[in-house]
Amino acid sequence: MAYVKKGTSEVVDNSKKKLSAMIKIDADKNKTIDYGEEGNTLTAEVLSAKLQEYEAAKKEYDSALDTFTEKQNLLDTIEDTLGEFNKRILKSAAGKFNQESDEYEMLGGKKPSDWKKRTSKKVTPAS
């Protein structure tokens, strides 16, 4: 099972478009425009810094997911191996002790004598 990396975000894409427009407007006006309110500066520089922060966090997130995916794959591989061991142990026990033995049952096998007998239900024809 692989974890899902963070894909593109509509908000981030929109922010990048707005940043491009803000940079162009600043260049056209020959000054830095502040789109924020009093005491809350919102310039192209501030938006650019926040986008860079996002990209760094996304890179770190994706890297962590790669690590988790590797660990999950390792666990899955070990579980598969353990499952094969369990099958081999049970088959070997059946060969060494037979399927009716207590040892076979102790290892998780079910004695054939304990198997539920199949019964067929008689179907009565509808009148």
Secondary structure, DSSP 8 states (H G I E B T S, - for coil): ---------HHHHHHHHHHHHHHHHHHHHTS----SBTTB---HHHHHHHHHHHHHHHHHHHHHHHHHHHHHHHHHHHHHHHHHHHHHHHHHHHHHH-TTSHHHHHTT---GGGS------------
